[in-house]
Amino acid sequence: MNPVFERFPDVLFSSFRKQMLRGKVPADTVQRIFEPLLSNFYEIMLQLPPGLQVDFENIFRRYPDIAEGFGVRIKPSVIESLYCFARYRLEPDWGEHSTGIVKEGQGFFTTDRGSPVYIEFFYVEGEDFASFAYKPPRLDIEIHLCGMYTTTLTPARPSQRIPAESLFRILMQCVQGIEIQFIELA
């Protein structure tokens, strides 16, 4: 078979994916394409390769009404929300001059042992705590930010509150940018 024809599906989908990431595909077409995924969003997303997870999250950020129609709310990335949390704690008046402070985030990640996890982070301005949560709650995992232990999530405690000041001190140690790692416990 001609190599051009063998690659044709990849080239076609790649172009179409780029158009969706730019928001140039009609919403009804995007809805028809992603209806099976959105009908069982978290289970299917956790089985996809990381690159596809990121692409699909970004596509749904472009088409939030479609995702919300299936009960899926796509939030900004965990890294972006952690950055905003640190910036707000460092400069409390920054929030007054900034539009759209990111107070919650989400992301699909892989643990050190290769298990997929969905993580959420959220905080409320002026509160003394921030929180991490995960789905599906079937593993014991430690969250490390910039190499430092931050919290442990377990099936019995799939959501954990962290003192805002402790989290801020950890984030201030992230000189090369915020790195997040998930360590599976035996």
TARACOR-V608354 format. One record per residue. N is the residue number from 0. RES is the residue in one small letter. PHI is phi in whole degrees, 0 to 359 (* if undefined). PSI is psi as a letter, one per 30 degrees, with the letter a starting at -180 (* if undefined). Layout:
# TARACOR-V608354
N;RES;PHI;PSI
N;RES;PHI;PSI
This chain:
# TARACOR-V608354
0;m;*;k
1;n;292;k
2;p;302;f
3;v;296;e
4;f;290;e
5;e;295;e
6;r;273;f
7;f;307;e
8;p;300;e
9;d;295;e
10;v;295;e
11;l;298;e
12;f;294;e
13;s;300;e
14;s;296;e
15;f;296;e
16;r;299;e
17;k;299;e
18;q;296;e
19;m;294;e
20;l;297;f
21;r;270;f
22;g;78;g
23;k;261;g
24;v;260;k
25;p;304;k
26;a;302;e
27;d;294;e
28;t;292;e
29;v;299;e
30;q;298;e
31;r;296;e
32;i;293;e
33;f;260;g
34;e;306;e
35;p;298;e
36;l;292;e
37;l;291;f
38;s;292;f
39;n;218;h
40;f;306;e
41;y;292;e
42;e;296;e
43;i;289;e
44;m;302;e
45;l;292;f
46;q;263;f
47;l;272;l
48;p;296;l
49;p;308;e
50;g;298;e
51;l;291;e
52;q;302;e
53;v;297;e
54;d;300;e
55;f;294;e
56;e;302;e
57;n;293;e
58;i;297;e
59;f;290;f
60;r;290;e
61;r;284;f
62;y;235;i
63;p;297;e
64;d;297;e
65;i;294;e
66;a;298;e
67;e;296;f
68;g;298;f
69;f;253;g
70;g;79;g
71;v;252;k
72;r;250;j
73;i;269;k
74;k;260;l
75;p;299;l
76;s;290;l
77;v;301;e
78;i;299;e
79;e;298;e
80;s;290;e
81;l;294;e
82;y;300;e
83;c;296;e
84;f;301;e
85;a;297;e
86;r;296;e
87;y;296;e
88;r;293;e
89;l;285;e
90;e;229;i
91;p;305;f
92;d;280;f
93;w;302;e
94;g;298;e
95;e;288;f
96;h;258;f
97;s;250;k
98;t;269;k
99;g;71;h
100;i;298;k
101;v;276;j
102;k;255;f
103;e;210;l
104;g;208;l
105;q;213;l
106;g;186;l
107;f;258;k
108;f;227;l
109;t;236;k
110;t;286;l
111;d;298;f
112;r;258;g
113;g;89;g
114;s;276;k
115;p;281;k
116;v;220;k
117;y;252;k
118;i;242;k
119;e;238;k
120;f;229;k
121;f;206;l
122;y;207;l
123;v;239;k
124;e;306;k
125;g;86;f
126;e;278;l
127;d;269;g
128;f;225;l
129;a;236;l
130;s;225;k
131;f;242;k
132;a;214;l
133;y;213;l
134;k;222;l
135;p;286;k
136;p;281;i
137;r;233;f
138;l;237;l
139;d;264;j
140;i;227;k
141;e;260;k
142;i;258;k
143;h;241;k
144;l;251;k
145;c;52;h
146;g;82;f
147;m;251;k
148;y;302;k
149;t;242;e
150;t;193;l
151;t;237;k
152;l;247;k
153;t;225;l
154;p;302;e
155;a;285;f
156;r;224;i
157;p;286;f
158;s;226;k
159;q;226;k
160;r;268;k
161;i;235;k
162;p;304;k
163;a;303;e
164;e;293;e
165;s;295;e
166;l;296;e
167;f;299;e
168;r;298;e
169;i;296;e
170;l;295;f
171;m;289;f
172;q;274;f
173;c;275;i
174;v;280;f
175;q;261;g
176;g;108;l
177;i;279;j
178;e;249;k
179;i;235;k
180;q;225;k
181;f;241;j
182;i;256;k
183;e;283;k
184;l;265;k
185;a;290;*
